Amino acid sequence: MDWYELKGSNKVESPSLLVYPDRIQYNAELMLKIAKDPQRLRPHIKTHKMAEIIQIQLELGISKFKCATLSEAALLGKCGAKDILLAMQPVGVQIEKFLSLTHDYPNAIFSTLVDNERSAKEINKQALGKKQNANIWLDINNGMNRTGISPDNKAVNLYKWLLSLPGLKLKGLHVYDGHIHTSKIKDREDECDKAFLDVELLSQKLEALNLPKPLIIAGGTPTFPIHEKRPGVELSPGTPLLWDHGYGINYQDLKFLPAAVLLTKIISKPGPNLLCFDLGHKSVASEMKLPRVHFLGNKDSFTQISQSEEHLVVECKDNSTFKIGDAHYALPIHICPTVAKYPYVFSVKNHEISGKWQVAARDHYLK
């Protein structure tokens, strides 16, 4: 049997998401090998949102993490993570809930991002009202143009001003370069180094003003091996734990293993060269153009031609060799939004279901 195949697949509902703990362990160890030191790593958990995968990393000595939602932050607190960054600038009621995490999980250090005075003033005000300090990082925009402040004199002035607020404790700079997704590693290195240059100059300006040398958190999965070469920079990969076909194709220099597979079944044969699978928008990330999955097992003859909420239709040369109810296996092109579609996943060892892992931080809201 191939590594991904499941004995008794007819007894497992489809679509289902299968995860492979041995491969996750391998990926976590490779991530650590690239970083060389667990203290350099601050992995993002937005891809998997699962306590079991957090535990694998904790057992490797990784204690710092990054997350995107309050629910993920709370999950990390429950799991015993020591240093937790909410990498989304909180607004409105989220500020109060973020500050409450310190009370709920007193053994953890929580921090978050700011990129403007208004947010900082509100976090400062609420932190003082709770008689506590809020740990913050200045979010830097070095080219992605999604969040953050440009690393110029405005950033210098904001950094200095943040240091003056009594309810805030400024820890350093956060730099996410998710806009860098060049496939060839040499070209990616050049692009990453160029984008990071202004961040280095900003750090030098701050030191020249006799301000504390800022800690820096930088990069995502494609660039974390590049940032590893910069002394003192923390690294924030996330996708390596589960990997996906999109990253596998685009970043062949990164030797992580696919560790999450969709189990899907044929539910109809609407034409002589057509197959319909139970793998619609609700079951796999669908923000990109077709194809949305890569079928395993030499299914090169499958051409994905349409997808709706519950169905994925493929064209093949001859569907007579395929039976309704047959199980097939597919790698998501994009794993992160795919995981969030499932309340739980099945873990697989030796081709058998070994457990049922809750996607515990699937919801946006604290419970």
C-alpha positions as CSV (number, residue, x, y, z in Angstrom):
1,M,0.0,0.0,0.0
2,D,1.1,3.6,-0.6
3,W,1.9,5.6,2.5
4,Y,-1.4,7.5,2.4
5,E,-3.8,4.6,1.9
6,L,-6.2,3.6,4.6
7,K,-7.3,0.1,5.4
8,G,-11.1,-0.2,5.6
9,S,-11.6,3.2,3.9
10,N,-15.2,2.2,3.1
11,K,-15.9,2.5,6.8
12,V,-14.7,6.1,7.0
13,E,-17.0,8.9,6.0
14,S,-16.0,11.2,3.2
15,P,-14.8,13.7,2.7
16,S,-12.4,13.4,5.6
17,L,-9.0,15.0,6.4
18,L,-6.4,12.5,7.4
19,V,-3.1,13.4,9.1
20,Y,0.0,11.3,9.6
21,P,1.8,11.8,12.9
22,D,5.0,10.2,11.8
23,R,5.3,12.7,8.9
24,I,4.3,15.6,11.2
25,Q,7.1,14.6,13.5
26,Y,9.6,14.4,10.6
27,N,8.5,17.9,9.5
28,A,8.8,19.4,12.9
29,E,12.3,17.9,13.3
30,L,13.3,19.2,9.9
31,M,12.0,22.7,10.7
32,L,14.1,22.6,13.9
33,K,17.1,21.4,12.0
34,I,16.9,24.3,9.6
35,A,16.5,26.8,12.5
36,K,19.3,25.1,14.4
37,D,18.0,26.2,17.8
38,P,14.4,25.9,19.2
39,Q,14.8,29.4,20.7
40,R,15.0,30.7,17.1
41,L,11.6,29.3,16.2
42,R,8.2,30.9,16.7
43,P,6.0,28.6,14.5
44,H,2.6,29.8,13.4
45,I,-0.3,27.5,14.3
46,K,-2.9,28.9,11.9
47,T,-2.3,26.0,9.5
48,H,-3.2,23.2,11.9
49,K,-5.0,24.7,15.0
50,M,-4.5,21.4,16.9
51,A,-3.3,20.6,20.4
52,E,-1.6,17.4,19.3
53,I,0.6,19.2,16.8
54,I,1.5,21.9,19.3
55,Q,2.5,19.1,21.7
56,I,4.9,17.6,19.2
57,Q,6.6,20.9,18.9
58,L,6.7,21.5,22.7
59,E,8.4,18.1,23.1
60,L,11.2,19.3,20.7
61,G,11.9,22.3,23.0
62,I,9.9,24.8,21.0
63,S,8.3,27.2,23.5
64,K,7.4,30.3,21.4
65,F,4.5,30.4,19.0
66,K,2.6,32.7,16.7
67,C,-1.2,32.7,16.1
68,A,-3.9,34.6,14.2
69,T,-6.9,34.4,16.5
70,L,-7.8,34.7,20.1
71,S,-9.0,31.1,20.0
72,E,-5.6,30.0,18.8
73,A,-3.9,32.0,21.5
74,A,-6.1,30.4,24.1
75,L,-5.3,26.9,22.7
76,L,-1.6,27.6,23.0
77,G,-2.2,28.8,26.6
78,K,-4.0,25.5,27.4
79,C,-1.2,23.5,25.9
80,G,1.4,25.1,28.1
81,A,3.2,27.3,25.5
82,K,5.3,29.9,27.3
83,D,5.5,32.8,24.8
84,I,2.5,33.5,22.5
85,L,2.2,36.2,19.9
86,L,-1.2,37.1,18.6
87,A,-0.1,38.3,15.1
88,M,-3.3,40.2,14.4
89,Q,-3.7,43.7,15.7
90,P,-6.7,43.5,18.1
91,V,-9.5,46.0,17.7
92,G,-12.7,46.7,19.7
93,V,-13.8,44.0,22.1
94,Q,-10.8,41.9,21.0
95,I,-8.5,44.1,23.1
96,E,-10.2,43.3,26.3
97,K,-10.2,39.6,25.5
98,F,-6.6,39.7,24.5
99,L,-5.7,41.3,27.9
100,S,-7.8,38.7,29.7
101,L,-5.6,35.9,28.3
102,T,-2.9,36.9,30.8
103,H,-5.3,36.2,33.7
104,D,-6.6,33.0,32.2
105,Y,-3.1,31.6,31.5
106,P,-0.7,33.2,34.0
107,N,2.2,30.9,33.0
108,A,2.3,32.3,29.5
109,I,3.6,35.6,28.1
110,F,1.2,37.1,25.6
111,S,2.0,39.8,23.1
112,T,0.3,41.3,20.0
113,L,1.0,43.7,17.2
114,V,0.4,47.5,16.7
115,D,1.1,49.6,13.6
116,N,-0.6,53.0,14.6
117,E,-1.2,55.4,17.4
118,R,-4.9,54.9,17.8
119,S,-4.6,51.1,18.4
120,A,-1.7,51.7,20.8
121,K,-3.6,54.3,22.8
122,E,-6.6,52.0,23.2
123,I,-4.5,49.0,24.2
124,N,-2.5,51.2,26.6
125,K,-5.7,52.6,28.1
126,Q,-7.3,49.2,28.7
127,A,-4.1,47.7,30.0
128,L,-3.8,50.5,32.6
129,G,-7.4,50.0,33.5
130,K,-6.6,46.4,34.3
131,K,-3.4,47.4,36.1
132,Q,-1.2,45.3,33.8
133,N,1.3,45.8,30.9
134,A,0.5,44.7,27.4
135,N,3.4,43.3,25.4
136,I,3.5,44.6,21.9
137,W,5.6,44.4,18.7
138,L,5.7,47.1,16.1
139,D,4.3,45.6,12.9
140,I,6.4,46.5,9.8
141,N,5.3,46.5,6.2
142,N,8.3,45.7,4.1
143,G,6.4,45.1,0.9
144,M,3.3,42.9,1.4
145,N,1.0,45.9,1.9
146,R,-1.4,44.1,4.1
147,T,-0.7,45.4,7.6
148,G,2.2,47.3,9.3
149,I,4.0,50.6,9.0
150,S,6.7,51.3,6.4
151,P,10.2,51.0,7.9
152,D,11.0,54.7,7.5
153,N,11.2,57.7,9.8
154,K,7.5,57.3,10.7
155,A,8.3,53.9,12.1
156,V,11.2,55.5,14.1
157,N,8.9,58.1,15.6
158,L,6.2,55.6,16.4
159,Y,8.7,53.2,18.0
160,K,10.0,56.0,20.2
161,W,6.5,57.1,21.2
162,L,5.4,53.5,22.0
163,L,8.3,53.3,24.5
164,S,6.7,56.3,26.4
165,L,3.3,54.6,27.0
166,P,3.2,53.3,30.6
167,G,0.8,50.4,29.8
168,L,2.8,49.0,27.0
169,K,6.0,47.0,26.9
170,L,7.6,47.2,23.4
171,K,9.5,44.0,22.5
172,G,10.6,44.7,19.0
173,L,9.7,44.5,15.3
174,H,7.5,42.0,13.5
175,V,8.1,41.6,9.8
176,Y,6.0,39.2,7.7
177,D,7.2,39.0,4.0
178,G,4.3,36.8,2.7
179,H,4.5,38.6,-0.7
180,I,7.8,36.8,-1.4
181,H,6.9,33.5,-3.1
182,T,9.5,33.1,-5.8
183,S,10.2,29.5,-6.5
184,K,13.9,29.4,-7.2
185,I,15.8,29.7,-3.9
186,K,18.5,32.0,-5.2
187,D,16.0,34.5,-6.6
188,R,14.0,34.2,-3.4
189,E,17.1,34.9,-1.3
190,D,17.8,38.0,-3.4
191,E,14.2,39.3,-3.1
192,C,14.1,38.5,0.7
193,D,17.4,40.3,1.4
194,K,16.4,43.3,-0.6
195,A,13.0,43.6,1.2
196,F,14.7,43.1,4.6
197,L,17.4,45.8,4.0
198,D,15.1,48.6,5.1
199,V,14.3,46.7,8.3
200,E,18.0,46.4,9.1
201,L,18.4,50.2,8.5
202,L,15.5,50.9,10.8
203,S,17.1,48.8,13.5
204,Q,20.3,50.7,13.1
205,K,18.5,54.0,13.3
206,L,16.9,53.0,16.6
207,E,20.2,51.9,18.0
208,A,21.8,55.2,16.9
209,L,19.2,57.0,19.0
210,N,20.4,55.0,22.1
211,L,17.1,53.0,22.1
212,P,17.1,49.3,23.0
213,K,18.1,47.1,20.1
214,P,14.8,45.7,18.8
215,L,14.2,41.9,18.7
216,I,12.9,41.0,15.3
217,I,10.5,38.3,14.2
218,A,10.6,37.7,10.5
219,G,9.4,35.6,7.6
220,G,7.0,32.8,6.9
221,T,7.6,29.3,5.5
222,P,9.3,30.3,2.1
223,T,11.7,32.7,3.7
224,F,12.5,31.3,7.2
225,P,15.6,29.4,6.0
226,I,16.9,32.7,4.6
227,H,16.2,34.7,7.8
228,E,17.9,31.9,9.8
229,K,21.2,33.4,8.5
230,R,20.5,36.7,10.3
231,P,21.7,36.4,13.9
232,G,19.1,37.0,16.5
233,V,16.1,37.0,14.2
234,E,13.2,34.7,15.2
235,L,11.6,32.6,12.5
236,S,7.9,32.0,11.9
237,P,7.1,29.1,9.6
238,G,3.7,27.5,9.8
239,T,2.9,25.4,6.8
240,P,5.8,22.9,7.2
241,L,4.0,20.9,9.9
242,L,1.4,19.6,7.4
243,W,2.7,20.9,4.1
244,D,0.6,20.9,0.9
245,H,0.9,20.3,-2.8
246,G,1.1,24.0,-3.7
247,Y,4.2,24.5,-1.5
248,G,5.6,21.2,-2.6
249,I,5.6,22.3,-6.2
250,N,6.7,25.9,-5.7
251,Y,9.4,25.4,-3.1
252,Q,11.3,22.2,-4.0
253,D,14.3,23.3,-2.0
254,L,12.2,22.7,1.1
255,K,12.1,19.0,1.7
256,F,9.0,18.7,4.0
257,L,6.6,15.8,3.5
258,P,2.9,16.1,2.8
259,A,1.2,15.1,6.1
260,A,-2.4,15.9,5.5
261,V,-4.5,14.0,2.8
262,L,-8.1,14.3,1.8
263,L,-10.1,11.1,1.6
264,T,-12.9,11.5,-1.0
265,K,-15.2,9.1,-2.8
266,I,-16.8,8.8,-6.2
267,I,-20.5,9.6,-5.8
268,S,-21.6,9.7,-9.4
269,K,-20.6,9.0,-13.0
270,P,-22.7,11.5,-14.9
271,G,-21.1,10.8,-18.3
272,P,-18.8,8.3,-20.0
273,N,-15.7,10.4,-19.2
274,L,-16.9,12.1,-16.0
275,L,-16.5,11.3,-12.3
276,C,-18.0,13.3,-9.5
277,F,-16.3,13.3,-6.0
278,D,-17.8,14.5,-2.7
279,L,-15.2,17.3,-2.5
280,G,-16.8,20.7,-2.9
281,H,-16.0,24.2,-1.8
282,K,-17.0,23.3,1.8
283,S,-14.3,20.6,2.0
284,V,-11.2,22.0,0.5
285,A,-9.7,25.5,0.0
286,S,-11.2,27.0,-3.2
287,E,-9.7,30.5,-3.4
288,M,-7.5,29.5,-6.3
289,K,-8.3,28.5,-9.9
290,L,-8.8,24.8,-10.6
291,P,-7.1,22.4,-9.8
292,R,-7.8,22.7,-6.0
293,V,-6.3,19.3,-5.2
294,H,-3.7,16.9,-6.5
295,F,-5.0,13.3,-6.8
296,L,-2.5,10.7,-5.5
297,G,-1.8,7.4,-7.2
298,N,-1.1,8.2,-10.8
299,K,-4.3,10.1,-11.5
300,D,-2.7,12.3,-14.1
301,S,-5.6,11.6,-16.4
302,F,-8.0,13.5,-14.1
303,T,-8.8,17.0,-15.2
304,Q,-10.7,19.0,-12.7
305,I,-13.4,20.8,-14.7
306,S,-15.9,22.1,-12.1
307,Q,-16.5,22.5,-8.4
308,S,-19.6,23.6,-6.4
309,E,-20.4,23.5,-2.7
310,E,-20.5,19.7,-2.4
311,H,-19.2,18.4,-5.6
312,L,-15.9,18.2,-7.6
313,V,-16.2,16.9,-11.2
314,V,-13.3,15.5,-13.1
315,E,-12.9,14.4,-16.6
316,C,-11.0,11.2,-17.5
317,K,-10.4,9.2,-20.6
318,D,-12.7,6.4,-19.6
319,N,-14.6,6.0,-16.3
320,S,-15.5,2.4,-16.8
321,T,-12.6,1.2,-14.5
322,F,-13.9,3.4,-11.6
323,K,-16.7,2.4,-9.4
324,I,-19.1,4.6,-7.4
325,G,-18.1,4.5,-3.8
326,D,-14.4,4.0,-4.6
327,A,-12.1,5.9,-2.2
328,H,-9.4,8.2,-3.6
329,Y,-6.8,10.4,-1.9
330,A,-5.9,14.0,-2.7
331,L,-3.4,16.6,-1.4
332,P,-4.9,20.1,-1.0
333,I,-3.2,22.8,-3.0
334,H,-3.6,25.0,0.0
335,I,-3.8,23.3,3.4
336,C,-4.4,26.2,5.8
337,P,-8.0,27.1,4.8
338,T,-8.7,23.4,4.2
339,V,-8.0,22.4,7.8
340,A,-10.5,25.0,9.1
341,K,-13.3,23.3,7.2
342,Y,-13.1,20.3,9.5
343,P,-14.1,20.0,13.2
344,Y,-11.7,17.1,13.6
345,V,-9.2,15.1,11.6
346,F,-8.3,11.4,11.7
347,S,-4.7,10.5,12.5
348,V,-3.3,7.5,10.6
349,K,-0.6,5.1,11.6
350,N,0.3,1.9,9.7
351,H,-2.7,2.5,7.3
352,E,-5.2,2.5,10.1
353,I,-7.1,5.2,12.0
354,S,-5.1,5.7,15.2
355,G,-7.0,8.7,16.7
356,K,-9.4,11.6,16.2
357,W,-7.8,15.0,16.7
358,Q,-10.0,18.0,17.3
359,V,-9.3,21.2,15.3
360,A,-9.7,22.9,18.6
361,A,-9.0,26.5,17.5
362,R,-11.2,26.3,14.4
363,D,-13.6,29.0,15.7
364,H,-12.6,32.6,15.8
365,Y,-14.1,33.2,19.2
366,L,-13.1,32.3,22.7
367,K,-15.5,29.9,24.4
